[in-house]
């Protein structure tokens, strides 16, 4: 139960940071923002771990960290173009994409995943105004959801038996190295509001959040993790409406509702019917 409660707290932080990051990258370049964010996260994790990673921790963390970096680059670049509410909802599709990605490793795709995929696609069409209305930011965030699904699957396969803190530290290090390679050339002193966003996202939404996720996935399955992470788009939507003043037209509101229904319905069906490590139907 403690794993679920901590992951739920992580989703609340991640949901809020869609608005926070949107504001930050509207006034500061994307790659330097990510570079400083993950460098701070690396420092926090290095203090927690205070040892060098083992060879296995190093190679597993490097591979998973590269996937994580690609996902964050796509998401943050997308946020410069699309709204925080759209970004949060589209990122939430990670819970639908996780079993689809898991298929690459021999796991079956159940009927409810196909239903949720169709419903979420219909919702996405309404939310963004169709293929013609979907902007580059929406497409980038959609790619981010696929990459985050791959991150969850790989973490679920490789993290059991590996110490969570060093594995999270290596992921932060890999992100820092990759973002530094592309962001250093445009690095400059951030403003106070950008520093605030860096501090919140670096310490809480990166270092501690991925430490918690890495630790939790040593005990619970990738699909169960995706179930808990289904709360993130709801938090993101709430933050976008309350903090950013985002408003939805009727079609967009219906689309947002369909996306949320697909996410929650998919995970509810998985919990009820999936025979692999979930409770049996009552």
RAHUFEN-V824329 format. One record per residue. RES is the residue in three letters. SS is DSSP state (H for helix, E for strand, - for the rest). PSI is psi as a letter, one per 30 degrees, with the letter a starting at -180 (NA if undefined). OMEGA is omega in degrees with one decimal (none if undefined). Layout:
res = {RES & RES}
ss = {SS & SS}
psi = {PSI & PSI}
omega = {OMEGA & OMEGA}
This chain:
res = {UNK & UNK & UNK & UNK & UNK & UNK & UNK & UNK & UNK & UNK & UNK & UNK & UNK & UNK & UNK & UNK & UNK & UNK & UNK & UNK & UNK & UNK & UNK & UNK & UNK & UNK & UNK & UNK & UNK & UNK & UNK & UNK & UNK & UNK & UNK & UNK & UNK & UNK & UNK & UNK & UNK & UNK & UNK & UNK & UNK & UNK & UNK & UNK & UNK & UNK & UNK & UNK & UNK & UNK & UNK & UNK & UNK & UNK & UNK & UNK & UNK & UNK & UNK & UNK & UNK & UNK & UNK & UNK & UNK & UNK & UNK & UNK & UNK & UNK & UNK & UNK & UNK & UNK & UNK & UNK & UNK & UNK & UNK & UNK & UNK & UNK & UNK & UNK & UNK & UNK & UNK & UNK & UNK & UNK & UNK & UNK & UNK & UNK & UNK & UNK & UNK & UNK & UNK & UNK & UNK & UNK & UNK & UNK & UNK & UNK & UNK & UNK & UNK & UNK & UNK & UNK & UNK & UNK & UNK & UNK & UNK & UNK & UNK & UNK & UNK & UNK & UNK & UNK & UNK & UNK & UNK & UNK & UNK & UNK & UNK & UNK & UNK & UNK & UNK & UNK & UNK & UNK & UNK & UNK & UNK & UNK & UNK & UNK & UNK & UNK & UNK & UNK & UNK & UNK & UNK & UNK & UNK & UNK & UNK & UNK & UNK & UNK & UNK & UNK & UNK & UNK & UNK & UNK & UNK & UNK & UNK & UNK & UNK & UNK & UNK & UNK & UNK & UNK & UNK & UNK & UNK & UNK & UNK & UNK & UNK & UNK & UNK & UNK & UNK & UNK & UNK & UNK & UNK & UNK & UNK & UNK & UNK & UNK & UNK & UNK & UNK & UNK & UNK & UNK & UNK & UNK & UNK & UNK & UNK & UNK & UNK & UNK & UNK & UNK & UNK & UNK & UNK & UNK & UNK & UNK & UNK & UNK & UNK & UNK & UNK & UNK & UNK & UNK & UNK & UNK & UNK & UNK & UNK & UNK & UNK & UNK & UNK & UNK & UNK & UNK & UNK & UNK & UNK & UNK & UNK & UNK & UNK & UNK & UNK & UNK & UNK & UNK & UNK & UNK & UNK & UNK & UNK & UNK & UNK & UNK & UNK & UNK & UNK & UNK & UNK & UNK & UNK & UNK & UNK & UNK & UNK & UNK & UNK & UNK & UNK & UNK & UNK & UNK & UNK & UNK & UNK & UNK}
ss = {- & H & H & H & H & H & H & H & H & H & H & H & H & H & H & H & H & H & H & H & H & H & H & H & H & - & - & - & - & H & H & H & H & H & H & H & H & H & H & H & H & H & H & H & H & H & H & H & H & - & - & - & - & - & H & H & H & H & H & H & H & H & H & H & H & H & H & H & H & H & H & H & H & H & H & H & H & H & H & - & - & - & - & H & H & H & H & H & H & H & H & - & - & H & H & H & H & H & H & H & H & H & H & H & H & - & - & - & - & - & H & H & H & H & H & H & H & H & H & H & H & H & H & H & H & H & H & H & - & H & H & H & H & - & - & H & H & H & H & H & H & H & H & H & H & H & H & H & H & H & H & H & H & H & H & H & H & H & - & - & - & - & - & H & H & H & H & H & H & H & H & H & H & H & H & H & H & H & H & H & H & H & H & H & H & H & - & - & - & - & - & H & H & H & H & H & H & H & H & H & H & H & H & H & H & H & H & H & H & H & H & H & H & H & H & H & - & - & - & - & - & H & H & H & H & H & H & H & H & - & - & H & H & H & H & H & H & H & H & H & H & H & - & - & - & - & - & - & - & H & H & H & H & H & H & H & H & H & H & H & H & H & H & H & H & H & H & H & H & H & H & H & H & - & - & - & - & - & - & - & - & -}
psi = {e & e & e & e & e & e & e & e & e & e & e & e & e & e & e & e & f & e & e & e & e & e & e & e & f & f & g & k & k & e & e & e & e & e & e & e & e & f & e & e & e & e & e & e & e & e & e & e & e & h & l & k & l & l & e & e & e & e & e & e & e & e & e & e & e & e & e & e & e & e & e & e & e & e & e & e & e & e & f & f & e & l & l & e & e & e & e & e & e & e & e & f & f & e & f & e & f & e & f & e & e & f & f & f & g & g & k & l & k & l & e & f & e & e & e & e & e & e & e & e & e & e & e & e & e & e & e & f & g & l & e & f & f & j & l & e & e & e & e & e & e & e & e & e & e & e & e & e & e & e & e & e & e & e & e & e & e & f & f & k & f & k & k & e & e & e & e & e & e & e & e & e & e & e & e & e & e & e & e & e & e & f & f & e & f & g & k & l & k & l & l & e & e & e & e & e & e & e & e & e & e & e & e & e & f & d & d & e & e & f & e & e & e & e & e & e & f & f & f & l & l & e & e & e & e & e & e & e & f & f & f & e & f & e & e & e & e & e & e & e & e & e & e & f & g & k & k & k & l & e & e & e & e & e & e & e & e & e & e & e & e & e & e & e & e & e & e & e & e & e & e & e & f & k & f & i & g & l & k & l & k & NA}
omega = {-178.4 & 178.8 & -178.4 & -178.6 & 179.2 & 177.8 & 176.3 & 176.5 & 177.2 & -179.2 & 177.9 & 178.2 & 179.7 & 179.4 & 179.2 & -173.1 & 174.6 & 177.6 & -178.0 & -178.6 & 177.5 & 179.1 & -176.5 & -175.7 & 172.6 & -179.3 & -178.2 & -176.8 & -174.0 & -175.2 & 175.5 & 176.3 & 179.7 & 178.9 & -178.8 & 179.5 & -176.1 & 172.4 & 175.7 & 177.9 & 178.8 & 178.5 & 179.5 & -179.1 & 177.9 & 176.7 & -179.9 & -173.6 & -178.0 & 169.9 & 177.1 & 178.6 & 174.4 & -179.4 & -179.7 & 177.0 & -176.9 & -175.8 & 176.5 & -179.6 & -179.8 & -179.7 & -179.6 & 179.6 & 177.7 & 176.8 & 179.2 & 179.3 & 178.5 & 178.7 & -179.7 & 176.3 & 179.2 & -177.8 & -176.2 & 174.8 & 178.1 & -179.5 & 177.5 & -174.7 & -176.7 & -178.5 & 178.8 & 178.0 & 176.7 & -178.5 & 179.9 & -180.0 & -178.4 & 176.1 & 179.3 & 177.7 & 174.9 & -177.8 & 174.2 & -177.9 & -176.9 & 177.5 & 176.9 & 177.1 & 180.0 & 178.3 & 179.0 & -178.1 & 172.8 & 178.9 & -178.4 & 173.0 & -175.8 & -176.0 & -177.2 & 175.8 & 178.0 & 178.1 & -179.5 & 178.3 & 179.5 & 179.6 & -179.2 & 177.3 & 175.9 & 177.6 & 179.7 & 177.7 & 179.9 & -177.5 & -174.6 & -179.0 & 178.5 & -179.6 & -180.0 & -178.5 & -179.9 & -179.4 & -177.5 & 178.9 & 177.6 & -179.8 & 179.0 & 179.5 & 175.4 & 175.7 & 176.8 & -179.4 & 177.6 & -179.5 & 176.9 & 175.8 & 177.1 & 177.9 & 179.4 & -178.0 & 180.0 & 178.8 & 178.8 & -179.3 & -169.0 & -174.4 & 177.8 & -179.1 & 178.3 & 178.4 & -172.2 & -173.8 & 177.4 & 179.2 & 176.3 & 179.7 & 180.0 & 176.3 & 177.9 & 179.6 & -179.8 & 177.5 & -179.6 & -179.2 & -177.1 & -179.9 & 177.1 & -180.0 & -178.5 & -172.0 & -173.1 & -176.5 & -179.4 & -178.5 & 175.2 & -177.1 & 178.4 & 173.6 & -179.5 & -179.1 & 177.5 & 176.7 & 178.0 & 179.0 & 178.6 & -178.4 & -178.8 & -176.8 & -178.6 & -175.7 & -171.1 & -174.8 & 179.2 & -174.0 & -175.5 & -178.4 & -177.9 & 170.1 & 179.9 & -178.9 & 179.8 & 178.5 & -176.9 & -176.8 & 169.2 & -175.3 & -178.7 & -173.5 & 175.7 & -179.1 & 175.9 & 175.2 & 179.1 & 177.1 & -178.8 & -178.5 & 176.6 & 178.3 & -175.1 & -178.6 & 177.2 & 175.9 & -179.2 & 179.7 & 178.1 & 179.7 & -179.1 & -178.9 & -174.4 & -173.1 & -176.7 & 178.5 & 179.9 & 179.2 & -177.6 & 168.4 & -177.0 & -178.9 & 179.0 & 179.5 & 176.8 & 178.1 & 178.2 & 178.9 & 179.1 & 178.8 & 178.4 & 178.9 & 178.9 & -178.6 & -177.1 & 179.6 & 179.0 & -176.7 & 174.6 & 177.6 & 178.3 & -178.9 & -176.1 & -168.7 & -174.3 & -177.9 & -174.2 & 173.2 & 179.7 & 178.6 & 177.5 & 176.4 & 179.9 & none}
